[in-house]
Amino acid sequence: MLSRSSAHIGGDVITLFLCGDVMTGRGIDQVLPHPNSPELHEPYVKSARGYVALAQKANGSFPIPVDFAYVWGDALPEFERAAPNARIVNLETAVTASGDYWRGKGIHYRMHPRNVPCLTAANIDCCVLANNHVLDWGRAGLDETLATLAAAKIQTAGAGANRAQAEAPVIVDLAQRGRVLVFAFGSESSGIPREWAATDSVAGVNLPADLSDDTMRRIAAQVGGVKRAGDVALASIHWGENWGYTIAREQTRFARALIDAAGVDVVHGHSSHHVKAIDVYRGKLILYGCGDFLTDYEGITGHEAYRGDVGLMYFPTVDPQTGRLARLRMTPTQVRQFRINRAALADAQWLASLLTREGARFGTRADVDADGRLALHWRQSDT
């Protein structure tokens, strides 16, 4: 069928900001104004300052400490330009000063609570917490994360003091434009320990047992109990392995079932360290893996072919009456010196080629606009 980049766009559409993992802990925490103790419990690196040294060796030195807005860099004017109605990120770090690290887990991320202005500097509306790092510093660390973000007036989804709170959606009220509902959950395939699952009496993350039909029915009931006409329902899922472009068949089946059976309008998948394919199913957006957005991984070798240093700011525009994707514009980025920068044109072209190659199975492709941003094109289909 005819390929298109956008549907007719009226005046009542909703634009979202979505991205991959945002990790403001460890090395990044060390360059912010109020760092935690740098002590780490990793097999090889024993101080978070080691990651600062790696980044500066790879991309040059920069003054420390940085201000709270520094890490967002070129993303801040992009927010102003795109003017998204809601800003949603997967926050892949605990916000805590707890020293009670999770034993037996090799990597532990934390940002000091006094550094939370680095999130408010970007006016983040919702932090998804159903991931494999939010309990790195124990349940005390999760409690402090939840309390700190709440005090900063940042809503959280996917973790809570009990199962009911972990499953509850964030509701971003856009007044006359409607509401954005954010349902967040994780999968053990991303490395979330089963012990982290919230129960009726124990804090934790929203971690369904599997991606089965029974799980789908439970999610469908949750969405159906909240969603009303004009709402845009988003399912944010931390799933899959860090590296590789393969998308498991059960992920495609589950993502599409979220649309067919649960009334979800946008599927926001993350955990992969690099950008993965995009699907538009029955006119609705599925992001299988958004890639890393902000990390302290500069200077770490291995997997260079995947270009984990480059990412995308996803700005999907959705018709709230139908939930269908009207357009998707993406801004290519690159992390250098712990800062989000606009990617070079060559990197934008590389990302567009990647999305076109990997999206072929779903009938999607991307091209680069004159301004160096990407536009998605997809087949107009109801199947």
Backbone hydrogen bonds, N-H to C=O, Kabsch-Sander energy under -0.5 kcal/mol:
donor,donor_aa,acceptor,acceptor_aa,energy
4,R,378,W,-2.3
7,A,326,A,-1.9
10,G,8,H,-0.7
13,V,10,G,-0.5
14,I,318,V,-2.7
16,L,316,P,-2.5
17,F,86,A,-2.4
18,L,16,L,-0.5
18,L,314,Y,-2.4
21,D,291,G,-0.7
22,V,90,N,-2.8
23,M,21,D,-0.6
23,M,294,L,-3.2
24,T,22,V,-0.6
26,R,110,R,-1.3
28,I,25,G,-1.7
29,D,25,G,-0.5
30,Q,26,R,-1.4
31,V,27,G,-0.8
31,V,28,I,-0.9
32,L,28,I,-0.8
32,L,29,D,-0.6
40,L,46,K,-2.3
42,E,45,V,-0.9
46,K,44,Y,-0.6
48,A,38,P,-2.8
50,G,47,S,-1.9
51,Y,48,A,-1.1
52,V,48,A,-0.9
53,A,49,R,-2.2
54,L,50,G,-2.0
55,A,51,Y,-2.0
56,Q,52,V,-2.4
57,K,53,A,-2.2
58,A,54,L,-2.1
59,N,55,A,-2.7
60,G,56,Q,-1.8
66,V,31,V,-2.9
70,Y,67,D,-1.1
72,W,69,A,-1.4
73,G,69,A,-0.9
73,G,70,Y,-1.1
74,D,340,I,-2.5
75,A,72,W,-3.0
76,L,73,G,-1.3
78,E,74,D,-1.0
79,F,75,A,-2.2
80,E,76,L,-1.8
81,R,77,P,-2.2
82,A,78,E,-2.9
83,A,79,F,-2.4
85,N,15,T,-3.1
86,A,15,T,-1.0
88,I,17,F,-2.6
88,I,86,A,-0.5
89,V,126,C,-2.2
90,N,20,G,-0.8
91,L,89,V,-0.8
91,L,128,V,-1.7
92,E,22,V,-2.3
92,E,90,N,-0.9
93,T,91,L,-0.8
94,A,109,Y,-1.4
96,T,94,A,-0.8
96,T,111,M,-1.2
101,Y,99,G,-1.8
102,W,136,D,-2.8
103,R,101,Y,-0.7
105,K,102,W,-1.4
111,M,94,A,-2.7
115,N,112,H,-2.4
116,V,113,P,-1.7
118,C,115,N,-2.2
119,L,116,V,-2.3
120,T,116,V,-1.5
121,A,117,P,-1.9
122,A,119,L,-1.2
123,N,120,T,-1.6
124,I,119,L,-1.3
125,D,87,R,-1.8
126,C,87,R,-1.9
127,C,155,Q,-2.7
128,V,89,V,-3.2
128,V,126,C,-0.6
129,L,157,A,-3.1
130,A,157,A,-0.5
131,N,129,L,-2.3
136,D,133,H,-1.8
138,G,135,L,-1.9
141,G,137,W,-1.1
142,L,138,G,-1.7
143,D,139,R,-2.6
144,E,140,A,-2.1
145,T,141,G,-2.1
146,L,142,L,-2.7
147,A,143,D,-2.3
148,T,144,E,-2.7
149,L,145,T,-2.4
150,A,146,L,-2.2
151,A,147,A,-2.2
152,A,148,T,-1.5
153,K,150,A,-1.6
154,I,149,L,-2.8
155,Q,125,D,-1.7
155,Q,153,K,-0.5
157,A,127,C,-1.7
158,G,166,A,-0.7
158,G,168,A,-0.5
160,G,204,G,-2.3
163,R,199,T,-2.1
166,A,162,N,-2.3
167,E,163,R,-2.2
168,A,164,A,-1.2
170,V,182,V,-2.1
172,V,170,V,-0.6
172,V,180,V,-3.1
173,D,171,I,-0.8
174,L,172,V,-0.6
174,L,178,G,-3.0
177,R,174,L,-2.1
178,G,175,A,-1.4
180,V,172,V,-2.3
181,L,179,R,-0.5
181,L,232,V,-2.8
182,V,170,V,-2.8
182,V,180,V,-0.5
183,F,181,L,-0.6
183,F,234,L,-3.0
185,F,236,S,-2.2
186,G,206,N,-2.5
187,S,238,H,-1.7
190,S,187,S,-2.0
191,G,188,E,-2.0
192,I,187,S,-0.8
196,W,193,P,-2.0
197,A,194,R,-1.7
198,A,205,V,-2.8
199,T,202,V,-2.2
204,G,160,G,-2.2
205,V,196,W,-2.6
206,N,158,G,-2.6
207,L,205,V,-1.2
216,M,212,S,-2.0
217,R,213,D,-2.4
218,R,214,D,-1.8
219,I,215,T,-2.4
220,A,216,M,-3.0
221,A,217,R,-2.0
222,Q,218,R,-1.8
223,V,219,I,-2.8
224,G,220,A,-2.7
225,G,221,A,-1.5
226,V,223,V,-1.5
227,K,223,V,-3.1
230,G,320,P,-0.5
231,D,228,R,-2.2
232,V,179,R,-2.6
233,A,231,D,-0.6
234,L,181,L,-3.4
234,L,232,V,-0.5
235,A,266,V,-2.7
236,S,183,F,-3.1
236,S,234,L,-0.6
237,I,235,A,-0.6
237,I,268,H,-2.3
238,H,185,F,-1.6
239,W,237,I,-0.8
239,W,270,H,-2.3
248,A,246,T,-0.6
251,Q,248,A,-0.8
252,T,248,A,-1.8
253,R,249,R,-2.6
254,F,250,E,-2.4
255,A,251,Q,-3.0
256,R,252,T,-2.3
257,A,253,R,-1.9
258,L,254,F,-2.1
259,I,255,A,-1.0
260,D,256,R,-2.7
261,A,257,A,-3.2
262,A,257,A,-1.1
263,G,259,I,-0.6
264,V,258,L,-2.5
265,D,233,A,-2.8
266,V,233,A,-1.7
267,V,285,L,-2.4
268,H,235,A,-3.1
268,H,266,V,-0.6
269,G,267,V,-0.8
269,G,287,L,-2.6
270,H,237,I,-2.3
271,S,272,S,-0.6
273,H,242,N,-2.9
276,K,289,G,-2.5
279,D,286,I,-2.6
281,Y,284,K,-2.6
282,R,280,V,-0.5
284,K,281,Y,-2.0
285,L,265,D,-0.7
286,I,279,D,-2.8
287,L,267,V,-2.9
288,Y,277,A,-1.4
288,Y,286,I,-0.7
290,C,269,G,-1.2
291,G,274,H,-0.6
292,D,273,H,-0.6
293,F,21,D,-2.6
294,L,21,D,-2.0
300,I,297,Y,-2.1
301,T,299,G,-0.5
306,Y,303,H,-1.7
307,R,304,E,-1.7
310,V,307,R,-1.5
311,G,333,T,-2.0
313,M,331,T,-2.2
314,Y,18,L,-2.4
314,Y,312,L,-0.7
315,F,313,M,-0.5
315,F,329,R,-2.6
317,T,327,R,-3.0
318,V,14,I,-3.2
318,V,316,P,-0.5
319,D,324,R,-2.5
322,T,319,D,-0.9
323,G,319,D,-3.5
325,L,283,G,-3.5
326,A,317,T,-3.3
327,R,317,T,-1.4
328,L,5,S,-0.6
329,R,315,F,-1.4
330,M,374,L,-2.5
331,T,313,M,-2.0
333,T,311,G,-2.4
334,Q,341,N,-2.5
335,V,309,D,-2.1
336,R,334,Q,-0.6
336,R,339,R,-2.1
339,R,336,R,-0.7
340,I,71,V,-1.9
341,N,334,Q,-2.4
341,N,339,R,-0.6
343,A,332,P,-1.9
348,A,344,A,-2.2
349,Q,345,L,-2.5
350,W,346,A,-1.9
351,L,347,D,-2.5
352,A,348,A,-2.3
353,S,349,Q,-2.3
354,L,350,W,-2.3
355,L,351,L,-2.7
356,T,352,A,-2.1
357,R,353,S,-2.7
358,E,354,L,-3.0
359,G,355,L,-1.8
360,A,356,T,-0.7
360,A,357,R,-0.7
362,F,359,G,-1.6
363,G,359,G,-0.7
363,G,360,A,-0.9
364,T,359,G,-2.3
365,R,377,H,-2.2
366,A,352,A,-0.5
367,D,375,A,-1.8
369,D,367,D,-0.5
369,D,373,R,-3.7
372,G,369,D,-1.9
374,L,330,M,-3.4
375,A,367,D,-2.2
376,L,328,L,-2.0
377,H,365,R,-3.0
378,W,4,R,-3.1
379,R,363,G,-1.0
380,Q,2,L,-1.6
381,S,379,R,-0.9
